[in-house]
Each structure stands twice: as structure tokens, then as C-alpha cells.
């Protein structure tokens, strides 16, 4: 009887891990960083690679998005955490005590690039001057 319970427990655990593992691959973060907002918007509006573009609210109904929406919302809500907004980035007296990699100017955006399970890439980004995140979905690219 104890062996049967152990077997049922193991089968249940394996099934749970399998299901969780499949859900976890809805989108995979490829890279992240900080870049000038102008550059991100230029990438988003470039020719044939970009399939769609919008704000976070648009993503949920975007036909090119096949991932799990809630983790993206959670990331968007915290994407600026850990950064201090500064007037000019660098080693200036007004930035004393703020490490350079934690400084964010108003002209910069924090971004995350995700691989979606449909083969496309989602680029999620936010700047301190906007009250929401923006995104674009593109075909796979190694340019950015």
C-alpha cells in the first residue's frame, strides 16, 4: 500500500512538473538592457521585421503574441525597479553615490527581448517619461 501511494505521488509530481515546464516556455527572456528610446522606436518602425507595435494594453489582443500575458504585465510593472532617474547619466556630482549601471535618463528605456513560442520575438520596453510600457513583435533578428 505504501509503495502504491509513493508511485501515485511520483506520477503526480512528474505530471505537474511536465505541465509547469510547458507553461514556462510560452516566452523566454533572451536579453535585457538600457538603450536610447529613439533607437528602440526606430527599430520598431523599421520595414519588414516588425509585425506589430503598441502599448502594453494592446499586447493582450495582438494576434502575433502567443505568450502568457500575465508575466509580461508583471515585468512591465517592475521593469524600472532598481534604477534611479537622473538628468544626465554618468559620473557627475549630482549622481554621486549612484552606480552608473543604476542610472536612467529620461531619454533612455529599459528593455527585455523575449522569444515567443511561435518563433517571433517580443521587445518590451519602458521609459521613465511614459506611464506604460510599449512593445513590438518582430521576426527573429540578431541586430538588436
DSSP file (Angstrom, degrees, kcal/mol; ACC not computed):
  #  RESIDUE AA STRUCTURE BP1 BP2  ACC     N-H-->O    O-->H-N    N-H-->O    O-->H-N    TCO  KAPPA ALPHA  PHI   PSI    X-CA   Y-CA   Z-CA
    1    1 A X     >        0   0    0      0, 0.0     4,-2.0     0, 0.0     5,-0.2   0.000 360.0 360.0 360.0 -42.0    0.0    0.0    0.0
    2    2 A X  H  >  +     0   0    0      1,-0.2     4,-2.2     2,-0.2     5,-0.2   0.887 360.0  51.9 -65.0 -38.4    2.8    2.4    0.8
    3    3 A X  H  > S+     0   0    0      1,-0.2     4,-2.6     2,-0.2    -1,-0.2   0.886 107.6  52.4 -64.5 -37.9    4.5    1.6   -2.5
    4    4 A X  H  > S+     0   0    0      2,-0.2     4,-2.6     1,-0.2    -2,-0.2   0.915 109.9  48.0 -65.4 -42.3    1.3    2.4   -4.4
    5    5 A X  H  X S+     0   0    0     -4,-2.0     4,-2.7     2,-0.2    -1,-0.2   0.903 112.1  50.0 -63.0 -41.5    1.0    5.8   -2.6
    6    6 A X  H  X S+     0   0    0     -4,-2.2     4,-2.6     2,-0.2    -2,-0.2   0.919 111.6  48.3 -63.0 -43.6    4.6    6.6   -3.4
    7    7 A X  H  X S+     0   0    0     -4,-2.6     4,-2.6     2,-0.2    -2,-0.2   0.926 113.0  47.0 -63.1 -45.4    4.1    5.6   -7.1
    8    8 A X  H  X S+     0   0    0     -4,-2.6     4,-2.4     1,-0.2    -2,-0.2   0.904 112.9  50.4 -63.2 -41.1    0.9    7.7   -7.4
    9    9 A X  H  X S+     0   0    0     -4,-2.7     4,-2.3     2,-0.2    -2,-0.2   0.907 111.5  47.4 -63.1 -42.5    2.7   10.6   -5.7
   10   10 A X  H  X S+     0   0    0     -4,-2.6     4,-2.6     2,-0.2     5,-0.2   0.911 111.4  50.2 -66.3 -42.5    5.7   10.4   -8.1
   11   11 A X  H  X S+     0   0    0     -4,-2.6     4,-2.5     1,-0.2    -2,-0.2   0.921 112.2  48.6 -61.4 -43.4    3.4   10.1  -11.1
   12   12 A X  H  X S+     0   0    0     -4,-2.4     4,-2.4     2,-0.2    -2,-0.2   0.904 111.6  49.2 -63.0 -42.0    1.5   13.2   -9.9
   13   13 A X  H  X S+     0   0    0     -4,-2.3     4,-2.5     2,-0.2    -2,-0.2   0.911 112.0  48.1 -64.8 -42.5    4.7   15.1   -9.3
   14   14 A X  H  X S+     0   0    0     -4,-2.6     4,-2.4     2,-0.2    -2,-0.2   0.913 112.0  49.7 -64.9 -42.3    6.1   14.3  -12.7
   15   15 A X  H  X S+     0   0    0     -4,-2.5     4,-2.4    -5,-0.2    -2,-0.2   0.911 111.3  49.5 -62.6 -42.3    2.9   15.3  -14.4
   16   16 A X  H  X S+     0   0    0     -4,-2.4     4,-2.9     1,-0.2     5,-0.2   0.923 111.6  48.0 -63.0 -44.6    2.9   18.6  -12.5
   17   17 A X  H  X S+     0   0    0     -4,-2.5     4,-2.7     2,-0.2    -1,-0.2   0.887 111.0  51.6 -63.5 -38.7    6.4   19.3  -13.5
   18   18 A X  H  X S+     0   0    0     -4,-2.4     4,-1.9     2,-0.2    -2,-0.2   0.934 112.6  44.8 -63.7 -45.8    5.7   18.5  -17.1
   19   19 A X  H  X S+     0   0    0     -4,-2.4     4,-2.0     2,-0.2    -2,-0.2   0.937 115.6  46.9 -64.4 -46.9    2.7   20.8  -17.2
   20   20 A X  H  X S+     0   0    0     -4,-2.9     4,-1.9     1,-0.2    -2,-0.2   0.891 110.3  53.9 -62.4 -39.1    4.6   23.6  -15.4
   21   21 A X  H  X S+     0   0    0     -4,-2.7     4,-0.6    -5,-0.2    -1,-0.2   0.876 108.5  48.9 -63.2 -37.9    7.6   23.1  -17.7
   22   22 A X  H >< S+     0   0    0     -4,-1.9     3,-0.7     1,-0.2    -1,-0.2   0.877 111.1  49.6 -70.2 -37.2    5.4   23.5  -20.8
   23   23 A X  H >< S+     0   0    0     -4,-2.0     3,-1.4     1,-0.2     4,-0.2   0.848 103.8  61.1 -68.4 -32.6    3.8   26.7  -19.4
   24   24 A X  H 3< S+     0   0    0     -4,-1.9     3,-0.5     1,-0.3    -1,-0.2   0.690  96.3  60.1 -70.1 -18.2    7.2   28.1  -18.6
   25   25 A X  T <<  +     0   0    0     -3,-0.7    -1,-0.3    -4,-0.6     3,-0.2   0.283  68.2 103.8 -96.2  14.0    8.3   28.1  -22.3
   26   26 A X  S <  S-     0   0    0     -3,-1.4    91,-1.3     1,-0.3     2,-0.3   0.880 102.4  -1.0 -59.3 -36.9    5.5   30.4  -23.5
   27   27 A X  E     -A  116   0A   0     -3,-0.5     2,-0.4    -4,-0.2    -1,-0.3  -0.973  69.4-157.6-151.7 144.5    8.1   33.0  -23.7
   28   28 A X  E     -A  115   0A   0     87,-2.1    87,-3.0    -2,-0.3     2,-0.3  -0.984  23.2-122.5-125.9 127.9   11.8   33.0  -22.8
   29   29 A X  E     +A  114   0A   0     -2,-0.4    85,-0.3    85,-0.2     3,-0.1  -0.544  28.7 178.1 -71.0 127.1   13.8   36.1  -22.0
   30   30 A X  E     -     0   0A   0     83,-3.7     2,-0.3     1,-0.4    84,-0.2   0.838  59.8 -22.9 -95.7 -43.6   16.8   36.4  -24.4
   31   31 A X  E     -A  113   0A   0     82,-1.2    82,-2.9     2,-0.0    -1,-0.4  -0.981  53.1-164.3-162.6 166.7   18.4   39.6  -23.3
   32   32 A X  E     +A  112   0A   0     -2,-0.3     2,-0.3    80,-0.2    80,-0.2  -0.957  23.2 121.8-151.8 166.2   17.8   42.9  -21.5
   33   33 A X  E     -A  111   0A   0     78,-1.8    78,-2.8    -2,-0.3     2,-0.4  -0.993  52.1 -71.7 168.3-164.1   19.4   46.3  -21.1
   34   34 A X  E     +A  110   0A   0     -2,-0.3     2,-0.3    76,-0.2    76,-0.2  -0.984  46.0 159.4-126.8 136.0   19.1   50.0  -21.4
   35   35 A X  E     -A  109   0A   0     74,-2.2    74,-2.9    -2,-0.4     2,-0.1  -0.960  49.2 -76.1-149.4 162.5   19.2   51.9  -24.7
   36   36 A X  E  >  -A  108   0A   0     -2,-0.3     4,-1.6    72,-0.2     3,-0.5  -0.422  38.0-133.0 -62.2 134.5   18.2   55.3  -26.1
   37   37 A X  H  > S+     0   0    0     70,-2.8     4,-2.5     1,-0.2     5,-0.2   0.865 105.5  60.2 -58.6 -38.0   14.4   55.4  -26.5
   38   38 A X  H  > S+     0   0    0     69,-0.5     4,-2.1     1,-0.2    -1,-0.2   0.898 103.7  51.0 -57.8 -41.6   14.9   56.9  -30.0
   39   39 A X  H  > S+     0   0    0     -3,-0.5     4,-2.5     2,-0.2    -1,-0.2   0.918 109.5  49.7 -63.3 -44.1   16.8   53.8  -31.1
   40   40 A X  H  X S+     0   0    0     -4,-1.6     4,-2.4     1,-0.2    -2,-0.2   0.925 111.6  47.9 -61.9 -44.6   14.1   51.4  -29.8
   41   41 A X  H  X S+     0   0    0     -4,-2.5     4,-1.4     2,-0.2    -1,-0.2   0.863 110.3  52.6 -67.0 -33.9   11.4   53.3  -31.6
   42   42 A X  H  < S+     0   0    0     -4,-2.1     4,-0.3    -5,-0.2     3,-0.3   0.929 109.9  48.4 -64.9 -44.3   13.5   53.3  -34.8
   43   43 A X  H >< S+     0   0    0     -4,-2.5     3,-1.2     1,-0.2    -2,-0.2   0.914 109.8  53.5 -58.9 -42.6   13.9   49.6  -34.6
   44   44 A X  H 3< S+     0   0    0     -4,-2.4    -1,-0.2     1,-0.3    -2,-0.2   0.801 111.4  44.9 -64.2 -29.3   10.1   49.2  -34.0
   45   45 A X  T 3< S+     0   0    0     -4,-1.4     2,-0.3    -3,-0.3    -1,-0.3   0.328  84.7 121.3-100.5   7.8    9.3   51.2  -37.1
   46   46 A X  S <> S-     0   0    0     -3,-1.2     4,-1.1    -4,-0.3     3,-0.2  -0.583  70.1 -95.9 -77.2 132.2   11.8   49.5  -39.4
   47   47 A X  T  4 S-     0   0    0     -2,-0.3     3,-0.5     1,-0.2    -1,-0.0   0.651  88.5  -5.0   2.4-122.2   10.4   47.8  -42.5
   48   48 A X  T  4 S+     0   0    0      1,-0.2    -1,-0.2    90,-0.0    91,-0.1   0.604 116.6  68.3 -82.6 -15.7    9.6   44.2  -42.8
   49   49 A X  T  4 S+     0   0    0     -3,-0.2    90,-2.2    89,-0.1     2,-0.5   0.853  83.5  79.4 -74.4 -33.2   10.9   42.8  -39.5
   50   50 A X  E  <  +B  138   0A   0     -4,-1.1    88,-0.3    -3,-0.5     3,-0.1  -0.640  49.1 175.3 -83.7 125.1    8.3   44.4  -37.3
   51   51 A X  E     -     0   0A   0     86,-3.3     2,-0.3    -2,-0.5    87,-0.2   0.779  67.0  -3.2 -95.8 -34.2    4.9   42.7  -37.2
   52   52 A X  E     -B  137   0A   0     85,-1.5    85,-2.2    12,-0.1    -1,-0.3  -0.987  56.3-168.7-158.5 159.9    3.1   44.8  -34.6
   53   53 A X  E     +B  136   0A   0     -2,-0.3     2,-0.3    83,-0.2    83,-0.2  -0.992  28.1 108.6-151.8 142.1    3.7   47.7  -32.2
   54   54 A X  E     -B  135   0A   0     81,-2.2    81,-2.6    -2,-0.3     2,-0.2  -0.988  58.0 -58.3 176.4-167.2    1.7   49.2  -29.4
   55   55 A X  E >>  -B  134   0A   0     -2,-0.3     3,-1.2    79,-0.2     4,-1.1  -0.482  59.0 -94.0 -94.1 171.0    1.3   49.8  -25.7
   56   56 A X  H >> S+     0   0    0     77,-2.1     4,-0.7     1,-0.3     3,-0.6   0.857 124.4  58.9 -54.9 -38.5    1.0   47.1  -23.1
   57   57 A X  H 34 S+     0   0    0      1,-0.2     3,-0.4    76,-0.2     4,-0.3   0.837 103.7  52.9 -61.8 -32.0   -2.8   47.2  -23.2
   58   58 A X  H X4 S+     0   0    0     -3,-1.2     3,-1.0     1,-0.2     4,-0.4   0.769  93.9  72.7 -72.8 -26.0   -2.6   46.3  -26.9
   59   59 A X  H X< S+     0   0    0     -4,-1.1     3,-1.3    -3,-0.6    -1,-0.2   0.855  84.9  63.9 -61.3 -37.4   -0.5   43.3  -26.4
   60   60 A X  T 3< S+     0   0    0     -4,-0.7    -1,-0.3    -3,-0.4    -2,-0.1   0.799 113.4  33.4 -60.7 -29.1   -3.2   41.1  -24.9
   61   61 A X  T <  S+     0   0    0     -3,-1.0     2,-0.4    -4,-0.3    -1,-0.3   0.304  86.3 124.7-109.1   8.1   -5.2   41.2  -28.1
   62   62 A X    X   -     0   0    0     -3,-1.3     3,-1.5    -4,-0.4   -10,-0.0  -0.554  55.3-147.3 -70.4 123.4   -2.3   41.3  -30.5
   63   63 A X  T 3  S+     0   0    0     -2,-0.4    -1,-0.2     1,-0.3    -4,-0.0   0.694  96.6  58.2 -67.2 -17.3   -2.6   38.3  -33.0
   64   64 A X  T 3  S+     0   0    0     -5,-0.0     2,-0.6     2,-0.0    -1,-0.3   0.567  87.4  90.0 -86.7  -9.0    1.2   38.0  -33.2
   65   65 A X    <   +     0   0    0     -3,-1.5     4,-0.1    -6,-0.2    72,-0.0  -0.797  39.9 161.3 -93.7 119.9    1.5   37.4  -29.4
   66   66 A X        +     0   0    0     -2,-0.6    -1,-0.1   -40,-0.1    -3,-0.0   0.252  44.7  98.2-117.6   9.8    1.3   33.8  -28.4
   67   67 A X  S    S-     0   0    0      1,-0.1     2,-0.6    49,-0.0   -40,-0.1  -0.037  87.2 -76.2 -88.2-167.8    2.8   34.0  -24.9
   68   68 A X     >  -     0   0    0      1,-0.1     4,-0.8   -45,-0.1     3,-0.2  -0.845  38.8-157.8 -93.5 116.9    1.5   34.2  -21.4
   69   69 A X  H  > S+     0   0    0     -2,-0.6     4,-2.1     1,-0.2     3,-0.5   0.872  80.4  63.0 -67.8 -41.3    0.3   37.8  -20.8
   70   70 A X  H  > S+     0   0    0      1,-0.3     4,-2.6     2,-0.2    -1,-0.2   0.886 100.5  50.6 -60.2 -44.4    0.4   38.0  -17.0
   71   71 A X  H  > S+     0   0    0      1,-0.2     4,-2.2     2,-0.2    -1,-0.3   0.861 110.5  51.9 -61.4 -31.5    4.2   37.5  -16.6
   72   72 A X  H  X S+     0   0    0     -4,-0.8     4,-2.8    -3,-0.5    -2,-0.2   0.912 109.2  49.3 -68.2 -41.9    4.7   40.3  -19.2
   73   73 A X  H  X S+     0   0    0     -4,-2.1     4,-2.0     2,-0.2    -2,-0.2   0.919 110.9  50.6 -60.6 -44.0    2.4   42.6  -17.2
   74   74 A X  H  X S+     0   0    0     -4,-2.6     4,-1.0     1,-0.2    -2,-0.2   0.911 112.1  46.6 -61.6 -43.0    4.3   41.7  -14.0
   75   75 A X  H >X S+     0   0    0     -4,-2.2     4,-1.1     1,-0.2     3,-0.8   0.927 110.2  53.1 -64.2 -44.8    7.6   42.5  -15.8
   76   76 A X  H 3< S+     0   0    0     -4,-2.8     3,-0.3     1,-0.3     4,-0.3   0.859 106.3  54.1 -59.2 -35.9    6.3   45.8  -17.2
   77   77 A X  H 3< S+     0   0    0     -4,-2.0    -1,-0.3     1,-0.2    -2,-0.2   0.769 121.6  28.4 -69.9 -25.6    5.2   46.8  -13.7
   78   78 A X  H X< S+     0   0    0     -4,-1.0     3,-1.7    -3,-0.8    -1,-0.2   0.331  84.9 108.0-117.5   6.2    8.7   46.3  -12.3
   79   79 A X  T 3< S+     0   0    0     -4,-1.1    -3,-0.1    -3,-0.3    -2,-0.1   0.775  84.0  46.7 -62.4 -27.6   11.0   46.9  -15.3
   80   80 A X  T >  S+     0   0    0     -4,-0.3     3,-1.7    -3,-0.1    -1,-0.3   0.514  84.2 120.3 -91.4  -5.0   12.2   50.3  -13.9
   81   81 A X  T <  S+     0   0    0     -3,-1.7     3,-0.1     1,-0.2    -3,-0.1  -0.314  71.7  28.8 -59.7 139.6   12.8   49.0  -10.4
   82   82 A X  T 3  S+     0   0    0      1,-0.3     2,-0.3    20,-0.0    -1,-0.2   0.343  99.1 106.1  92.1  -6.4   16.5   49.3   -9.3
   83   83 A X    <   -     0   0    0     -3,-1.7     2,-0.5    20,-0.0    -1,-0.3  -0.814  58.1-147.5-106.2 148.0   17.1   52.4  -11.5
   84   84 A X  E     -e  103   0B   0     18,-3.3    20,-2.3    -2,-0.3     2,-0.4  -0.965  22.1-126.6-111.0 127.5   17.4   56.0  -10.3
   85   85 A X  E     +e  104   0B   0     -2,-0.5     2,-0.3    18,-0.2    20,-0.2  -0.601  36.0 179.3 -76.3 126.3   16.2   58.6  -12.7
   86   86 A X  E     -e  105   0B   0     18,-2.1    20,-0.5    -2,-0.4     3,-0.2  -0.878  37.6-128.1-126.5 157.6   18.9   61.2  -13.4
   87   87 A X  S    S+     0   0    0      1,-0.3     2,-0.4    -2,-0.3    19,-0.2   0.872  99.6   9.5 -73.1 -37.4   19.1   64.4  -15.5
   88   88 A X  S    S-     0   0    0      2,-0.1    -1,-0.3    17,-0.1     2,-0.2  -0.984  81.8-127.2-144.2 132.8   22.3   63.2  -17.2
   89   89 A X        +     0   0    0     -2,-0.4     2,-0.3    -3,-0.2    11,-0.1  -0.512  63.4  53.9 -81.4 144.8   23.9   59.9  -16.9
   90   90 A X  S    S-     0   0    0     -2,-0.2     2,-1.5     2,-0.1    -2,-0.1  -0.828  99.6 -35.2 132.3-168.9   27.5   59.4  -15.9
   91   91 A X  S    S+     0   0    0     -2,-0.3     2,-0.3     3,-0.0    -2,-0.1  -0.594  78.2 142.8 -93.2  75.4   29.9   60.4  -13.2
   92   92 A X    >   -     0   0    0     -2,-1.5     3,-2.1    -4,-0.2     4,-0.1  -0.799  63.6-109.8-112.8 155.6   28.6   63.9  -12.4
   93   93 A X  G >  S+     0   0    0     -2,-0.3     3,-1.6     1,-0.3    -1,-0.1   0.858 117.8  57.1 -53.8 -37.8   28.5   65.5   -8.9
   94   94 A X  G 3  S+     0   0    0      1,-0.3    -1,-0.3     3,-0.0    -3,-0.0   0.657 105.8  52.2 -70.1 -12.7   24.7   65.3   -8.9
   95   95 A X  G X  S+     0   0    0     -3,-2.1     3,-2.5    -9,-0.0    -1,-0.3   0.227  76.7 145.0-104.1  12.8   24.9   61.5   -9.4
   96   96 A X  T <  S+     0   0    0     -3,-1.6     3,-0.1     1,-0.3    -3,-0.1  -0.268  71.7  16.5 -55.6 130.8   27.3   60.9   -6.5
   97   97 A X  T 3  S+     0   0    0      1,-0.2     2,-0.7     0, 0.0    -1,-0.3   0.366  99.0 108.5  87.5  -4.7   26.6   57.6   -4.9
   98   98 A X  S <  S-     0   0    0     -3,-2.5    -1,-0.2   -14,-0.0     5,-0.1  -0.911  71.0-129.0-106.0 111.6   24.5   56.2   -7.7
   99   99 A X    >   -     0   0    0     -2,-0.7     3,-2.1     1,-0.1     4,-0.3  -0.271  19.2-120.9 -57.3 143.7   26.3   53.5   -9.7
  100  100 A X  G >  S+     0   0    0      1,-0.3     3,-1.5     2,-0.2    -1,-0.1   0.857 111.6  58.3 -56.6 -38.3   26.4   54.1  -13.4
  101  101 A X  G 3  S+     0   0    0      1,-0.3    -1,-0.3   -18,-0.0    -2,-0.1   0.507 106.1  50.6 -74.7  -0.6   24.6   50.9  -14.2
  102  102 A X  G <  S+     0   0    0     -3,-2.1   -18,-3.3   -19,-0.1     2,-0.3   0.319  89.3 100.3-113.1   4.7   21.7   52.0  -12.0
  103  103 A X  E <   -e   84   0B   0     -3,-1.5     2,-0.4    -4,-0.3   -18,-0.2  -0.713  48.0-175.9 -91.5 141.8   21.2   55.4  -13.6
  104  104 A X  E     -e   85   0B   0    -20,-2.3   -18,-2.1    -2,-0.3     2,-0.1  -0.969  10.4-152.9-139.1 121.4   18.5   56.0  -16.1
  105  105 A X  E >   -e   86   0B   0     -2,-0.4     3,-1.5   -20,-0.2    23,-0.4  -0.449  31.7-109.2 -86.8 166.5   18.0   59.2  -18.0
  106  106 A X  T 3  S+     0   0    0    -20,-0.5    23,-0.3     1,-0.3    -1,-0.1   0.677 118.6  56.4 -69.3 -16.3   14.6   60.4  -19.3
  107  107 A X  T 3  S+     0   0    0     21,-0.1   -70,-2.8    20,-0.1   -69,-0.5   0.413  97.3  80.9 -94.5   1.8   15.8   59.7  -22.9
  108  108 A X  E <   -A   36   0A   0     -3,-1.5    20,-0.5   -72,-0.3     2,-0.4  -0.672  61.0-156.3-105.9 161.5   16.6   56.0  -22.1
  109  109 A X  E     -AC  35 127A   0    -74,-2.9   -74,-2.2    -2,-0.2     2,-0.5  -0.988  14.9-132.5-135.1 145.8   14.4   53.0  -21.9
  110  110 A X  E     -AC  34 126A   0     16,-2.6    16,-2.0    -2,-0.4     2,-0.3  -0.834  35.3-171.6 -93.5 133.8   14.8   49.7  -20.2
  111  111 A X  E     -AC  33 125A   0    -78,-2.8   -78,-1.8    -2,-0.5     2,-0.3  -0.889  22.4-163.5-130.6 158.8   14.0   46.7  -22.5
  112  112 A X  E     -AC  32 124A   0     12,-2.4    12,-2.7    -2,-0.3     2,-0.5  -0.994  11.8-152.7-134.9 136.2   13.6   43.0  -22.4
  113  113 A X  E     -AC  31 123A   0    -82,-2.9   -83,-3.7    -2,-0.3   -82,-1.2  -0.955  16.5-171.4-111.5 127.5   13.6   40.7  -25.5
  114  114 A X  E     -AC  29 122A   0      8,-3.2     8,-2.5    -2,-0.5     2,-0.5  -0.917  21.5-135.0-118.4 142.8   11.6   37.5  -25.4
  115  115 A X  E     -AC  28 121A   0    -87,-3.0   -87,-2.1    -2,-0.4     6,-0.2  -0.862  26.9-149.2 -89.9 127.1   11.5   34.6  -27.7
  116  116 A X  E >   -A   27   0A   0      4,-3.0     3,-1.7    -2,-0.5   -89,-0.2  -0.608  22.9-114.6 -94.2 159.1    7.8   33.6  -28.3
  117  117 A X  T 3  S+     0   0    0    -91,-1.3   -90,-0.1     1,-0.3    -1,-0.1   0.577 112.9  63.9 -72.7  -6.8    6.8   30.0  -29.0
  118  118 A X  T 3  S-     0   0    0    -92,-0.2    -1,-0.3   -54,-0.1     3,-0.1   0.359 121.6-102.2 -93.7   5.1    5.6   31.0  -32.5
  119  119 A X  S <  S+     0   0    0     -3,-1.7    21,-0.5     1,-0.3    -2,-0.1   0.337  87.2 113.9  93.9  -6.9    9.1   31.9  -33.5
  120  120 A X        -     0   0    0    -56,-0.2    -4,-3.0    19,-0.1     2,-0.4  -0.391  61.6-123.8 -89.1 171.7    8.7   35.7  -33.2
  121  121 A X  E     -CD 115 138A   0     17,-2.9    17,-2.5    -6,-0.2     2,-0.5  -0.955  11.5-150.9-118.8 139.3   10.4   38.0  -30.7
  122  122 A X  E     -CD 114 137A   0     -8,-2.5    -8,-3.2    -2,-0.4     2,-0.6  -0.936   6.5-163.7-106.1 126.2    8.7   40.3  -28.3
  123  123 A X  E     -CD 113 136A   0     13,-2.9    13,-1.6    -2,-0.5     2,-0.4  -0.953   9.6-172.7-110.8 113.0   10.6   43.5  -27.3
  124  124 A X  E     +CD 112 135A   0    -12,-2.7   -12,-2.4    -2,-0.6     2,-0.3  -0.883  12.3 167.3-104.9 133.5    9.1   45.1  -24.2
  125  125 A X  E     -CD 111 134A   0      9,-2.8     9,-3.1    -2,-0.4     2,-0.3  -0.990  17.4-172.1-148.8 157.7   10.3   48.5  -23.1
  126  126 A X  E     -C  110   0A   0    -16,-2.0   -16,-2.6    -2,-0.3     2,-0.3  -0.995   6.5-159.6-149.7 143.8    9.6   51.4  -20.8
  127  127 A X  E >   -C  109   0A   0      5,-0.4     3,-1.4    -2,-0.3   -18,-0.2  -0.872  32.3-117.1-118.8 154.1   11.0   54.8  -20.2
  128  128 A X  T 3  S+     0   0    0    -20,-0.5   -22,-0.1   -23,-0.4   -19,-0.1   0.650 111.3  62.1 -67.8 -11.9   10.5   56.9  -17.1
  129  129 A X  T 3  S+     0   0    0    -23,-0.3     2,-0.3     2,-0.0    -1,-0.2   0.604  95.7  68.9 -88.3 -11.0    8.6   59.6  -19.0
  130  130 A X  S <  S-     0   0    0     -3,-1.4    -3,-0.0     2,-0.1     0, 0.0  -0.803  70.5-143.9-109.2 150.1    5.7   57.2  -20.0
  131  131 A X  S    S+     0   0    0     -2,-0.3     2,-0.3     2,-0.1    -1,-0.1   0.331  83.9  37.8 -93.2   7.2    3.1   55.8  -17.7
  132  132 A X  S    S-     0   0    0     -5,-0.1    -5,-0.4   -76,-0.0     2,-0.2  -0.950  83.8-104.8-147.4 165.9    3.0   52.4  -19.5
  133  133 A X        -     0   0    0     -2,-0.3   -77,-2.1    -7,-0.1     2,-0.3  -0.594  28.6-150.3 -89.5 157.7    5.3   50.0  -21.3
  134  134 A X  E     -BD  55 125A   0     -9,-3.1    -9,-2.8   -79,-0.3     2,-0.3  -0.793  14.2-174.1-119.3 166.6    5.4   49.7  -25.1
  135  135 A X  E     -BD  54 124A   0    -81,-2.6   -81,-2.2    -2,-0.3     2,-0.3  -0.976  14.4-162.1-151.0 162.4    6.3   46.7  -27.2
  136  136 A X  E     -BD  53 123A   0    -13,-1.6   -13,-2.9    -2,-0.3     2,-0.5  -0.970  12.7-146.2-145.1 149.2    6.9   45.5  -30.7
  137  137 A X  E     +BD  52 122A   0    -85,-2.2   -86,-3.3    -2,-0.3   -85,-1.5  -0.936  28.2 167.2-112.5 133.8    6.8   42.0  -32.1
  138  138 A X  E     -BD  50 121A   0    -17,-2.5   -17,-2.9    -2,-0.5   -88,-0.2  -0.886  41.0 -90.5-139.0 166.5    9.2   41.1  -34.9
  139  139 A X  S    S-     0   0    0    -90,-2.2   -19,-0.1    -2,-0.3   -20,-0.1  -0.427  72.4 -69.0 -70.5 159.8   10.6   38.2  -36.8
  140  140 A X        +     0   0    0    -21,-0.5     2,-0.3    -2,-0.1    -1,-0.2  -0.228  65.4 175.7 -56.3 135.8   13.8   36.9  -35.2
  141  141 A X        -     0   0    0     -3,-0.1     3,-0.1     1,-0.1    -3,-0.0  -0.993  35.7-162.4-144.1 147.1   16.7   39.3  -35.5
  142  142 A X  S    S+     0   0    0     -2,-0.3    -1,-0.1     2,-0.1    -2,-0.1   0.292  77.6  88.8-108.7   7.7   20.2   39.4  -34.4
  143  143 A X              0   0    0      1,-0.1    -1,-0.1     0, 0.0    -2,-0.0   0.812 360.0 360.0 -74.0 -30.5   20.5   43.2  -35.0
  144  144 A X              0   0    0     -3,-0.1    -2,-0.1  -101,-0.0    -1,-0.1   0.292 360.0 360.0-151.8 360.0   19.3   44.1  -31.5
